[in-house]
Amino acid sequence: MTTVTRSRTAPAPTRHVYDVAVIGSHLGGAIAGALLQKRGHHVLYVEHDGTSSGYVHNGWLLPYTPFVVPQLKACAALEEALTELGLNTAYGRTARLASPMLQLALPDTRFDVTMDAKHRAKETQRALGAQSAAFAKLWDDAAPRLERTEPFLKEKPELPPEGMINTWQFKRVVARHPAVTEELEVPKEPAAALLAALTDFTVNVAERHELASTRPLSMLLQGVQSWPGGRDGLRELVLNRLAELGGDVLAHDASTVVEEIVFDGNKITGVKLVKSETVYKTNCVIGATDAAALRRLVPDKKKHRELAELLDGPAPKRVLFAVNWVVNEAALPRGMGEMVLLQPRDATLGPILVQVAPARRGPGEPPAAEDDRVITAGLFVEANLREQGEEQLQELADRVNAELDLLMPFTRQRAKLLSAPYLNASGVRGSRLMPHPLLKLEGAPLLGVTGLPVKAPVKHLFLASREVLPGLGLEGEVIAGLRASKLVQETMHKSKPLKGQ
């Protein structure tokens, strides 16, 4: 197995003045920071809210949630960023293509979903009978949407657009590509509805329509991959590159937290870290954390009311709850795939994504055996469940484990460890343990995908979080990072970058 090494981190900033400071652990910020460092700017990256690439429980390094990524050829924005950073080869070596692509498990049947049309038709007919036509209809409708919406994104429209002129220009681009406004009609048949639910595990909006209802699912129907350590493991790849290029990466430590964003009037001038009196001056700041976490760093919310109100907007409606089992491969049922989308028998539970991956050990532990596996099962629950106490969380974990018992009879008895991040990731709570929320957004998002603006209502603050284009999920984070890096460079040209000391 190819693993991602922990990013090289600096014990403290090596400079007092930077061109750019990135705050937060969202992937878009890491991409923006690495691109700007490669383009010759001095970057300070402060993880601030990160969950790292897993949590350690009884010596095992476990993922916070299941995580699926599209094949690189299906995500042009990610390919563009990785190409500039020279990471395409490393990505290809580490991303794992699930085999089969996906399994769907319903209470009365289970079948493989593959890219081969003839094999897929044969499998669905065997498993679904008359309902196979509805499944085929959804697939045939959803799969081509990637190609049909790609010309729109290739024009690189300003997402979200800012101002009347840009909004007018945006509408003209949309008019040229009507496919982006189409809805995906999901049949009511259980198997088709279950396949459509895969989108929840790739986006960050609670309600999907237009482009958010079509493109993310279509992207995954070109092939499903996984990544060791999930989303944060992928971020590690980018942070390694940022450090190699000479950027300062402050991560994996309780002290690598921003205490305050420093303002001079309506302009950001620096950041202050906890346990330090030093103000690290910076020409620009990129916010790559949840809006609520960024809002806490604004010292005078009355003075910066417009910014504070903007950051009050996004709110999690549902969050991804997960459990992990560590087992030997021999304990898995014969024929079980690496990615299973499960419709629980418990009607009060939503679809469960089950991911099987090579097990990893924590720092300082002996390596895992080649046939050790970690089974990660995740489902979405109401966001307030996190505040209902450990008894409720344990009860939910038990119900998920019961569903896994039905999927994998006799496996739990042979498990080496059962764990749940919300129960066993000690010292990590609240917003620091919300790796995949589904957001409720104020107003009507354009094309179902837009959230916060990239350019914040204060000078030299840009946003590259998952809340900018939540309807596009991973692709949206990358697009936000690319756009933020471009806007920072434009700002640098207008106001001369600060010189290092």
Secondary structure by P-SEA (a helix, b strand, c coil): cccccccccccccccccccbbbccccaaaaaaaaaaaaabbbbbbbccccccccccccccccccbbbbbccccccaaaaaaaaaaccaaaaaaccccccccbbbbcccbbbbbcccaaaaaaaaaaccccaaaaaaaaaaacccccccaaaaaaaccccccccaaaaaaaaaaaaacccccbbbbbbccaaaaaaaaccccccccccccccccccaaaaaaabbbbbcccaaaaaaaaaaaaaaabbbbbcccccccccbbbbccccccccccccccccccccbbbbcccaaaaaaaccccccaaaaaaaaacccccbbbbbbbbbbcccccccccccccccccccccccbbbbbbcbbbbccccccccccbbbbbbbbbcccccccccaaaaaaaaaaaaaaaaaacccccccccccccccccccccccccccccccccccccccccccccccccccccbbbbccccccccaaaaaaaaaaaaaaaaaaaaaaccccccc
